[in-house]
Amino acid sequence: MAKSEKTLLAGSPSKGFGVLAKEYFRMYCEKTNIHCIRYLYDPQLHNVEKLIWCVLLIISIALCWFFYLMLSERFVSQKLQTVVHDPQYPVFLVEFPAVGICTDNRVNWSRLEAAKNQFLPANSSTEMVESFTVLVSRLETLRFGDFVTSLSQLEDDNLEAVSFVNLTSLAYFMTLSCEDILVKNSCRWRNSLFDCCEYFVMEKTEYGFCLIFNSDISPRSKEIKKKEGVNFYPRHNAKAGQSTGLNFDLVLNESFKRPNSEANDNVYIMIKKPDQLNNVIYSMTQNTETYVTVRPDLTWTDDSTRSIPPERRNCLFAEEQSELDSHDSAKRFGKPFQLTNCLNRCHESYLVQLCNCSLPIFFLYNHRVKECDSVSLRCLARHNDIFSYDKRRDEDALFSATKPGMTCSCLVNCYLLEYYTATTTLPLSDRKIPKNPQQKLFKVDVHYQVETTPLYRTSLEFTIIDLIANLGGIFGLCLGASMVSAFELIYYLTVGLVMHLYDNHYYGVLNNQLKMQWHSFKRYLKNEVGNLADNPGNQKDKLRHPFNDRKNAW
């Protein structure tokens, strides 16, 4: 055994790991392109010079680490920035808004007798006819969140007697139609005449049934889209200024209103997206000409923000919408429609929660709950203060008196189109005012304010590409290093080091050292066992385990 050990020692190289590592480090310093490192082992430099270069290297590394922490914090914060993507975006690329016309009086009172014949059974009692007449009178001011009739009035009404009447069908039957209010041959689109009642479609809103131009929701509007072509409907407009968009006249006739009606003679105009069910309204007074100026505002959020939760970026991509139940009426309109009308669906959920029914006068047909009947009008009046107010989260902390309302967690579409609207109302000249005092004339001009509009883009302020580019610049500035320098360092610490040790036969030396230690360990065990066999009674010379007495181990 001793002879074999001497043979291994005689044939092994003389250089150990420390010597080889020192030579390898000197070789790396001579070849690397990272600044300062080559001077750490330059034999031509004085030790003081080497110390100076070492301090400079440490300072540069510390600066790199400091800048890295700053950039990492900026990247992790994931801040958003909105910039002008195109300052001259043509408005003809944007859909012209849908224009809605809603009268304050929701009922054509001249159709009352026809409604009785259609909705009441034959030979109805006088009490039932009176209750039906009262019900129709309540519908003339029926709006979601703006129900004029008080609860005390409804408590006195015998609504139970006409609870079988379908409110949606009755409201649609009694609503002022296109032929009732729009003046024939007064409708112009881009200075071209068109048939008013062909393109003004009756659709539901939260203000009841209204006449909508350029809509893309109802079956009738879908027919128009099929007829006109997908590229030409909803309509687009390239010009701005008065009489360049939509012009029409409408007349309200006093004969359509109930005597002593609570409704006024105002007409409301609604500017909304073509696929939107409801939006805010603007009032127009009688015998006036109203100019509605529209400025589209378009903001799109790019795909770099998809890594951020929707609550952080304050918008949702259409495909991020959850799948709806097959019985949900909104499913057939697609996910962009669901996103645009989230607020409308939230309002319906409050109606279902508080009244246990839904009313298709204001919302899409809901097949999962029952439809509200005449008795449910009391519930609408009872909770009118809640239905009339959209409440923001945490707003109670800023108001001394809290107000009940509907809190809806709705995010906008990441492709956001808004129409900013301004109205100007001028009185009509005497020659334009109808001679018949029973008629009230309204002239309306809806047009774009500008022919171009800024297109805004929201994106991440600092993306992963920005982080990599800035880190590369920092390392290049402080150390003169690049990605190739990083690969070079990794190579020298792994493959290069292994090959250097192999070329200098270090693995043979390591193998010999391990064998020598193994032989020494076996010899140690044999000597201890022999001493124990010769002196079995001597407890001081018993076989010692290394963990039994650490100071004598090995």
C-alpha positions as CSV (number, residue, x, y, z in Angstrom):
1,M,0.0,0.0,0.0
2,A,2.8,2.4,0.8
3,K,4.5,1.6,-2.5
4,S,1.4,2.4,-4.5
5,E,1.0,5.8,-2.7
6,K,4.6,6.7,-3.5
7,T,4.0,5.9,-7.1
8,L,0.9,8.1,-7.3
9,L,2.8,11.0,-5.7
10,A,5.8,10.7,-7.9
11,G,3.7,10.8,-11.1
12,S,1.3,13.7,-10.1
13,P,1.8,17.3,-11.3
14,S,3.2,19.7,-8.8
15,K,0.7,22.6,-9.3
16,G,-2.2,22.7,-7.0
17,F,-5.6,24.4,-7.3
18,G,-4.5,27.7,-5.9
19,V,-1.6,28.0,-8.3
20,L,-3.8,27.1,-11.3
21,A,-6.5,29.5,-10.2
22,K,-4.0,32.3,-9.9
23,E,-2.6,31.6,-13.4
24,Y,-6.2,31.5,-14.8
25,F,-7.2,34.8,-13.2
26,R,-4.1,36.4,-14.7
27,M,-5.0,35.1,-18.1
28,Y,-8.6,36.4,-17.8
29,C,-7.3,39.8,-16.7
30,E,-5.1,40.0,-19.8
31,K,-7.9,39.0,-22.3
32,T,-11.1,40.6,-20.9
33,N,-12.5,43.7,-22.4
34,I,-14.1,44.9,-19.1
35,H,-12.4,48.1,-18.0
36,C,-10.1,48.2,-14.9
37,I,-9.8,44.4,-14.6
38,R,-6.8,44.1,-16.9
39,Y,-4.8,46.4,-14.6
40,L,-5.4,44.3,-11.5
41,Y,-2.7,41.8,-12.6
42,D,-0.5,43.9,-14.8
43,P,3.1,43.1,-13.8
44,Q,4.3,46.4,-15.1
45,L,2.2,48.4,-12.7
46,H,3.1,49.4,-9.1
47,N,1.0,48.0,-6.3
48,V,-0.3,51.5,-5.5
49,E,-1.5,51.8,-9.1
50,K,-3.2,48.4,-8.9
51,L,-4.9,49.6,-5.7
52,I,-6.2,52.7,-7.4
53,W,-7.6,50.7,-10.3
54,C,-9.2,48.2,-7.8
55,V,-11.0,51.1,-6.0
56,L,-12.2,52.5,-9.3
57,L,-13.5,49.1,-10.2
58,I,-15.4,48.8,-6.9
59,I,-16.9,52.3,-7.4
60,S,-18.0,51.4,-10.9
61,I,-19.7,48.2,-9.7
62,A,-21.4,50.0,-6.9
63,L,-22.7,52.6,-9.4
64,C,-24.0,49.8,-11.6
65,W,-25.8,48.2,-8.7
66,F,-27.3,51.5,-7.7
67,F,-28.6,52.3,-11.2
68,Y,-29.9,48.7,-11.4
69,L,-32.0,49.1,-8.3
70,M,-33.4,52.4,-9.6
71,L,-34.3,50.8,-13.0
72,S,-35.8,47.7,-11.3
73,E,-38.0,49.9,-9.1
74,R,-39.2,51.8,-12.2
75,F,-39.9,48.6,-14.0
76,V,-41.8,46.9,-11.1
77,S,-44.0,50.0,-10.6
78,Q,-45.5,49.5,-14.1
79,K,-46.6,53.0,-14.6
80,L,-48.7,53.9,-17.6
81,Q,-48.2,56.8,-20.0
82,T,-50.6,58.3,-22.5
83,V,-49.1,60.1,-25.5
84,V,-50.4,61.6,-28.7
85,H,-50.0,58.8,-31.2
86,D,-51.4,60.8,-34.2
87,P,-52.2,64.5,-33.8
88,Q,-54.1,64.6,-37.1
89,Y,-56.3,61.5,-37.0
90,P,-59.1,61.9,-39.5
91,V,-62.6,61.8,-38.0
92,F,-64.0,59.9,-41.0
93,L,-62.2,56.8,-39.7
94,V,-64.4,57.1,-36.6
95,E,-68.1,56.0,-36.6
96,F,-70.5,58.9,-36.5
97,P,-72.3,58.8,-33.2
98,A,-75.8,57.4,-32.8
99,V,-78.3,60.2,-32.3
100,G,-81.3,59.5,-30.1
101,I,-84.5,61.6,-29.8
102,C,-86.6,61.1,-26.6
103,T,-89.7,63.1,-25.7
104,D,-90.4,64.0,-22.1
105,N,-94.0,62.8,-22.7
106,R,-93.7,59.1,-23.2
107,V,-97.3,58.5,-24.3
108,N,-99.4,59.3,-27.3
109,W,-102.6,59.9,-25.5
110,S,-104.7,59.8,-28.7
111,R,-104.0,56.1,-28.9
112,L,-105.6,55.3,-25.5
113,E,-108.9,53.9,-27.0
114,A,-106.9,51.6,-29.4
115,A,-104.8,50.5,-26.4
116,K,-107.9,49.6,-24.4
117,N,-109.1,47.5,-27.3
118,Q,-105.8,45.7,-27.7
119,F,-104.8,45.1,-24.1
120,L,-108.0,44.8,-22.1
121,P,-110.4,41.8,-22.4
122,A,-113.8,42.3,-24.0
123,N,-116.5,43.6,-21.7
124,S,-114.0,44.8,-19.1
125,S,-115.4,46.3,-16.0
126,T,-115.5,50.1,-15.4
127,E,-113.0,49.7,-12.6
128,M,-110.6,47.8,-14.8
129,V,-110.8,50.4,-17.6
130,E,-110.2,53.2,-15.0
131,S,-107.2,51.4,-13.6
132,F,-105.9,50.9,-17.1
133,T,-106.2,54.6,-17.9
134,V,-104.4,55.4,-14.7
135,L,-101.6,52.9,-15.6
136,V,-101.2,54.6,-19.0
137,S,-100.9,58.0,-17.4
138,R,-98.2,56.7,-15.1
139,L,-96.2,55.5,-18.1
140,E,-96.0,59.0,-19.6
141,T,-93.1,59.9,-17.2
142,L,-91.7,56.5,-16.7
143,R,-87.9,56.5,-16.8
144,F,-85.3,54.4,-15.0
145,G,-84.0,56.5,-12.1
146,D,-86.2,59.5,-12.9
147,F,-89.7,58.3,-12.1
148,V,-91.8,61.5,-11.5
149,T,-94.8,59.7,-10.0
150,S,-94.5,59.3,-6.2
151,L,-95.0,56.2,-4.2
152,S,-98.0,57.7,-2.4
153,Q,-99.8,58.2,-5.7
154,L,-99.1,54.6,-6.8
155,E,-100.3,53.3,-3.4
156,D,-103.7,54.8,-4.2
157,D,-103.9,53.3,-7.7
158,N,-105.5,49.9,-8.2
159,L,-102.6,48.5,-10.1
160,E,-103.4,44.9,-9.1
161,A,-106.5,45.0,-11.4
162,V,-104.2,45.5,-14.5
163,S,-101.2,43.4,-13.4
164,F,-101.8,41.1,-16.4
165,V,-100.9,43.9,-18.9
166,N,-97.4,43.6,-20.4
167,L,-95.8,46.9,-19.6
168,T,-93.2,46.7,-22.3
169,S,-95.7,46.0,-25.0
170,L,-98.0,48.7,-23.7
171,A,-95.2,51.3,-23.5
172,Y,-94.1,50.5,-27.1
173,F,-97.7,50.7,-28.4
174,M,-98.2,54.1,-26.7
175,T,-94.8,55.7,-27.5
176,L,-94.8,58.6,-30.0
177,S,-93.7,57.1,-33.3
178,C,-91.5,58.5,-36.0
179,E,-94.5,59.6,-38.0
180,D,-95.9,61.4,-34.9
181,I,-93.0,63.8,-34.3
182,L,-90.5,63.9,-37.2
183,V,-91.3,66.3,-40.0
184,K,-91.4,64.7,-43.4
185,N,-88.7,65.7,-45.9
186,S,-86.7,67.5,-43.1
187,C,-84.0,64.8,-42.6
188,R,-80.7,65.4,-44.2
189,W,-77.5,63.5,-44.0
190,R,-74.5,65.4,-45.4
191,N,-76.9,67.7,-47.2
192,S,-78.7,64.8,-48.9
193,L,-82.4,64.1,-48.1
194,F,-83.4,60.7,-46.7
195,D,-86.5,59.1,-45.4
196,C,-86.6,59.9,-41.7
197,C,-88.7,56.9,-40.6
198,E,-86.5,54.5,-42.6
199,Y,-83.3,55.4,-40.6
200,F,-84.7,56.6,-37.3
201,V,-85.3,53.3,-35.5
202,M,-87.3,52.8,-32.3
203,E,-85.0,51.4,-29.6
204,K,-85.0,51.0,-25.9
205,T,-82.9,53.2,-23.6
206,E,-83.1,54.0,-19.8
207,Y,-85.4,56.9,-20.8
208,G,-87.8,54.5,-22.4
209,F,-88.3,53.9,-26.1
210,C,-86.5,56.5,-28.3
211,L,-85.9,57.1,-32.0
212,I,-82.2,56.4,-32.8
213,F,-80.3,57.3,-35.9
214,N,-77.1,55.4,-36.9
215,S,-77.6,52.7,-34.3
216,D,-76.3,49.1,-34.5
217,I,-78.3,47.3,-31.9
218,S,-81.9,46.5,-32.8
219,P,-83.0,44.0,-35.5
220,R,-84.2,46.9,-37.7
221,S,-80.7,48.5,-37.5
222,K,-79.2,45.2,-38.4
223,E,-81.3,45.1,-41.5
224,I,-80.2,48.6,-42.5
225,K,-76.6,47.5,-42.0
226,K,-77.1,44.5,-44.2
227,K,-78.7,46.7,-46.8
228,E,-76.1,49.5,-46.7
229,G,-73.1,47.2,-46.3
230,V,-70.8,46.6,-43.3
231,N,-68.3,49.3,-44.5
232,F,-71.0,52.0,-44.9
233,Y,-73.1,51.4,-41.8
234,P,-72.9,52.7,-39.1
235,R,-72.2,55.9,-41.1
236,H,-69.0,57.9,-41.2
237,N,-68.6,61.6,-41.9
238,A,-65.4,63.5,-43.0
239,K,-66.6,67.1,-42.8
240,A,-67.0,69.4,-39.8
241,G,-69.2,72.4,-39.2
242,Q,-72.9,73.3,-39.4
243,S,-75.1,71.4,-41.9
244,T,-72.4,68.9,-42.6
245,G,-73.8,66.0,-40.6
246,L,-77.3,65.2,-39.5
247,N,-80.2,67.7,-39.8
248,F,-83.8,67.1,-38.9
249,D,-87.0,68.9,-37.7
250,L,-89.5,67.5,-35.3
251,V,-92.9,68.8,-34.1
252,L,-94.8,68.1,-30.9
253,N,-98.5,68.3,-31.0
254,E,-100.5,69.1,-27.9
255,S,-103.2,66.6,-29.0
256,F,-100.7,63.8,-28.2
257,K,-100.5,64.9,-24.6
258,R,-102.9,64.0,-21.8
259,P,-104.9,66.9,-20.3
260,N,-103.3,68.1,-17.1
261,S,-100.2,66.0,-17.9
262,E,-97.2,66.1,-15.6
263,A,-94.9,65.9,-18.6
264,N,-93.5,69.0,-20.2
265,D,-92.9,69.9,-23.9
266,N,-89.1,69.4,-23.9
267,V,-87.3,67.0,-26.2
268,Y,-84.1,65.3,-25.2
269,I,-81.2,64.4,-27.5
270,M,-78.8,61.6,-26.8
271,I,-75.3,61.2,-28.3
272,K,-73.9,57.7,-27.9
273,K,-71.8,55.0,-29.5
274,P,-73.7,53.0,-32.2
275,D,-73.5,49.8,-30.0
276,Q,-74.4,51.6,-26.8
277,L,-77.8,51.3,-25.2
278,N,-77.8,54.4,-23.1
279,N,-76.0,57.7,-22.4
280,V,-76.6,61.1,-21.0
281,I,-79.3,63.3,-22.5
282,Y,-79.4,67.0,-23.4
283,S,-82.6,69.0,-23.2
284,M,-84.0,71.1,-26.1
285,T,-86.8,73.6,-25.6
286,Q,-89.6,74.3,-27.9
287,N,-89.4,76.6,-30.9
288,T,-85.6,76.6,-31.0
289,E,-82.8,75.6,-33.2
290,T,-80.2,73.4,-31.4
291,Y,-76.7,73.0,-32.7
292,V,-75.1,69.8,-31.3
293,T,-71.3,69.9,-31.7
294,V,-69.5,66.6,-31.4
295,R,-65.8,66.0,-31.0
296,P,-64.7,62.3,-31.0
297,D,-61.9,61.3,-28.6
298,L,-60.1,58.1,-29.2
299,T,-57.7,56.4,-26.9
300,W,-56.3,52.9,-27.4
301,T,-54.2,50.8,-25.0
302,D,-51.6,48.7,-26.6
303,D,-50.7,45.1,-25.9
304,S,-47.7,46.0,-23.7
305,T,-50.2,46.6,-20.8
306,R,-51.7,43.1,-20.9
307,S,-49.3,42.0,-18.1
308,I,-50.9,44.6,-15.8
309,P,-54.1,43.7,-14.0
310,P,-57.2,45.4,-15.5
311,E,-57.8,47.4,-12.3
312,R,-54.3,48.9,-12.6
313,R,-54.7,50.0,-16.3
314,N,-58.4,50.9,-15.7
315,C,-59.6,49.2,-18.9
316,L,-60.5,45.8,-20.2
317,F,-59.7,44.2,-23.6
318,A,-62.8,42.8,-25.1
319,E,-61.5,39.2,-25.0
320,E,-60.9,39.5,-21.3
321,Q,-64.6,39.6,-20.7
322,S,-65.9,36.5,-19.0
323,E,-68.2,34.2,-21.0
324,L,-71.9,34.8,-20.5
325,D,-74.5,32.2,-19.9
326,S,-76.3,31.0,-23.1
327,H,-79.6,32.4,-21.8
328,D,-78.1,35.9,-21.4
329,S,-79.5,38.1,-24.2
330,A,-76.3,40.1,-24.3
331,K,-74.3,37.1,-25.4
332,R,-75.5,37.3,-29.0
333,F,-74.1,40.9,-29.3
334,G,-70.5,39.9,-28.5
335,K,-68.0,40.9,-25.9
336,P,-67.4,44.5,-27.1
337,F,-71.1,45.1,-26.6
338,Q,-71.0,43.7,-23.1
339,L,-68.1,46.0,-22.2
340,T,-69.7,49.1,-23.6
341,N,-73.0,48.4,-21.8
342,C,-71.6,47.3,-18.5
343,L,-73.2,50.2,-16.7
344,N,-76.6,49.4,-18.2
345,R,-76.3,45.7,-17.1
346,C,-75.3,46.8,-13.6
347,H,-78.4,49.0,-13.3
348,E,-80.5,46.1,-14.3
349,S,-78.9,44.0,-11.6
350,Y,-79.9,46.5,-9.0
351,L,-83.5,46.4,-10.3
352,V,-83.5,42.6,-10.1
353,Q,-82.0,42.7,-6.6
354,L,-84.4,45.3,-5.2
355,C,-87.6,44.5,-7.1
356,N,-87.0,40.9,-8.1
357,C,-87.9,41.6,-11.8
358,S,-86.5,43.2,-14.9
359,L,-88.2,45.7,-17.2
360,P,-87.3,45.3,-21.0
361,I,-88.4,48.9,-21.6
362,F,-85.0,49.9,-20.3
363,F,-82.9,46.8,-20.6
364,L,-82.4,43.7,-22.8
365,Y,-84.8,40.9,-22.3
366,N,-83.8,38.9,-19.3
367,H,-85.0,35.3,-19.4
368,R,-83.7,34.4,-16.0
369,V,-86.1,36.6,-14.0
370,K,-89.7,37.6,-14.4
371,E,-90.7,40.8,-16.2
372,C,-92.0,43.6,-14.0
373,D,-95.7,44.2,-14.0
374,S,-97.8,47.2,-13.1
375,V,-97.5,46.4,-9.3
376,S,-93.8,46.6,-9.7
377,L,-94.0,50.3,-10.4
378,R,-94.4,50.9,-6.7
379,C,-91.0,49.3,-6.2
380,L,-89.5,51.5,-8.9
381,A,-90.9,54.6,-7.1
382,R,-89.8,53.3,-3.6
383,H,-86.2,52.9,-4.7
384,N,-86.1,55.8,-7.2
385,D,-83.4,57.6,-5.0
386,I,-81.1,54.5,-5.5
387,F,-81.8,54.1,-9.2
388,S,-81.2,57.8,-9.8
389,Y,-77.6,57.9,-8.6
390,D,-74.5,56.2,-9.8
391,K,-72.3,56.1,-6.7
392,R,-68.5,55.9,-6.9
393,R,-66.5,53.7,-4.6
394,D,-65.2,55.4,-1.4
395,E,-67.0,58.7,-2.2
396,D,-68.6,58.7,1.2
397,A,-65.3,59.7,2.7
398,L,-65.5,63.0,0.9
399,F,-69.1,63.9,1.6
400,S,-70.6,64.9,4.9
401,A,-74.0,63.4,4.0
402,T,-74.0,60.0,2.4
403,K,-76.4,59.3,-0.4
404,P,-77.7,55.9,-1.5
405,G,-77.0,54.8,-5.0
406,M,-75.8,52.1,-7.4
407,T,-72.1,51.2,-7.1
408,C,-71.0,49.6,-10.4
409,S,-67.4,48.3,-10.9
410,C,-67.3,48.9,-14.7
411,L,-64.1,49.3,-16.6
412,V,-64.0,51.0,-20.0
413,N,-62.9,49.3,-23.2
414,C,-59.1,49.5,-23.9
415,Y,-60.2,50.8,-27.3
416,L,-62.0,53.8,-25.9
417,L,-64.2,56.0,-28.1
418,E,-65.9,58.9,-26.4
419,Y,-68.0,61.7,-28.0
420,Y,-67.6,65.1,-26.2
421,T,-70.7,67.1,-26.9
422,A,-71.7,70.8,-26.6
423,T,-75.1,72.3,-27.4
424,T,-76.0,75.7,-28.6
425,T,-79.7,76.7,-28.6
426,L,-81.1,79.7,-30.5
427,P,-84.7,80.9,-30.7
428,L,-86.5,80.5,-34.0
429,S,-87.5,83.5,-35.9
430,D,-91.2,84.4,-36.0
431,R,-91.6,83.3,-39.6
432,K,-90.3,79.8,-38.7
433,I,-92.5,79.2,-35.7
434,P,-95.6,77.1,-36.5
435,K,-98.8,79.1,-36.9
436,N,-100.7,76.5,-35.1
437,P,-100.3,77.2,-31.3
438,Q,-100.8,73.4,-30.6
439,Q,-97.5,72.6,-32.4
440,K,-94.0,73.0,-31.0
441,L,-91.1,73.0,-33.5
442,F,-87.6,71.8,-32.9
443,K,-84.8,72.1,-35.4
444,V,-81.7,70.1,-34.8
445,D,-78.2,70.1,-36.4
446,V,-75.7,67.4,-35.3
447,H,-72.2,67.8,-36.7
448,Y,-68.5,67.3,-36.0
449,Q,-66.5,70.1,-34.5
450,V,-63.3,69.3,-36.2
451,E,-62.1,67.2,-39.2
452,T,-59.2,65.8,-37.4
453,T,-58.7,64.7,-33.8
454,P,-55.7,63.6,-31.7
455,L,-55.4,59.8,-31.4
456,Y,-54.0,58.9,-28.0
457,R,-52.1,55.8,-27.1
458,T,-51.7,54.4,-23.6
459,S,-48.7,52.1,-23.0
460,L,-46.3,51.0,-20.3
461,E,-43.9,53.7,-19.4
462,F,-41.1,51.2,-18.9
463,T,-41.2,47.9,-20.6
464,I,-38.8,44.9,-20.4
465,I,-37.1,46.1,-23.6
466,D,-36.5,49.5,-22.0
467,L,-35.1,47.8,-18.9
468,I,-32.6,45.7,-20.9
469,A,-31.6,48.7,-23.1
470,N,-31.0,50.9,-20.0
471,L,-29.1,48.2,-18.2
472,G,-26.9,47.8,-21.3
473,G,-26.2,51.5,-21.4
474,I,-25.4,51.6,-17.6
475,F,-23.0,48.7,-17.8
476,G,-21.4,50.2,-20.9
477,L,-21.0,53.6,-19.2
478,C,-19.6,52.4,-15.9
479,L,-17.7,49.2,-16.9
480,G,-17.4,49.4,-20.6
481,A,-19.1,46.0,-20.6
482,S,-21.7,44.5,-23.0
483,M,-23.7,41.3,-23.3
484,V,-20.6,39.7,-24.9
485,S,-18.6,40.6,-21.8
486,A,-21.2,38.9,-19.6
487,F,-21.1,35.8,-21.8
488,E,-17.3,35.9,-21.6
489,L,-17.3,36.1,-17.8
490,I,-19.8,33.2,-17.6
491,Y,-17.5,31.2,-20.0
492,Y,-14.4,31.8,-17.9
493,L,-16.2,30.8,-14.7
494,T,-17.5,27.6,-16.1
495,V,-16.2,25.9,-19.3
496,G,-12.9,27.9,-19.5
497,L,-12.1,27.0,-15.9
498,V,-12.8,23.4,-16.3
499,M,-10.7,23.2,-19.5
500,H,-7.8,25.0,-17.8
501,L,-7.7,22.6,-14.9
502,Y,-7.9,19.7,-17.4
503,D,-5.0,21.0,-19.5
504,N,-2.8,21.3,-16.4
505,H,-3.7,17.7,-15.2
506,Y,-5.3,19.0,-12.1
507,Y,-7.9,16.3,-12.1
508,G,-5.1,13.7,-11.7
509,V,-3.7,15.6,-8.8
510,L,-7.2,15.7,-7.3
511,N,-7.7,12.0,-7.8
512,N,-4.4,11.2,-6.2
513,Q,-5.2,13.4,-3.2
514,L,-8.6,11.7,-2.7
515,K,-6.9,8.3,-2.9
516,M,-4.3,9.3,-0.4
517,Q,-7.0,10.5,2.0
518,W,-9.0,7.3,1.5
519,H,-6.0,5.1,2.2
520,S,-5.1,7.2,5.3
521,F,-8.6,6.8,6.6
522,K,-8.6,3.0,6.1
523,R,-5.2,2.7,7.8
524,Y,-6.5,4.8,10.7
525,L,-9.4,2.4,11.1
526,K,-7.2,-0.7,11.0
527,N,-4.9,0.7,13.7
528,E,-7.7,1.6,16.0
529,V,-9.4,-1.8,15.6
530,G,-6.1,-3.6,16.3
531,N,-5.5,-1.7,19.5
532,L,-9.0,-2.5,20.6
533,A,-8.5,-6.2,20.0
534,D,-5.2,-6.3,21.9
535,N,-6.6,-4.5,25.0
536,P,-10.3,-5.4,25.2
537,G,-10.6,-4.3,28.8
538,N,-9.1,-0.9,28.3
539,Q,-12.0,1.6,27.7
540,K,-9.7,4.5,27.0
541,D,-8.4,2.8,23.8
542,K,-11.8,1.8,22.4
543,L,-12.7,2.6,18.8
544,R,-13.5,6.3,18.5
545,H,-16.2,7.6,16.2
546,P,-15.4,11.1,14.8
547,F,-18.7,12.5,16.3
548,N,-18.1,11.0,19.7
549,D,-15.2,13.2,20.6
550,R,-14.6,16.0,18.1
551,K,-11.3,17.2,19.4
552,N,-9.7,13.8,18.7
553,A,-11.6,12.9,15.5
554,W,-9.6,11.8,12.5
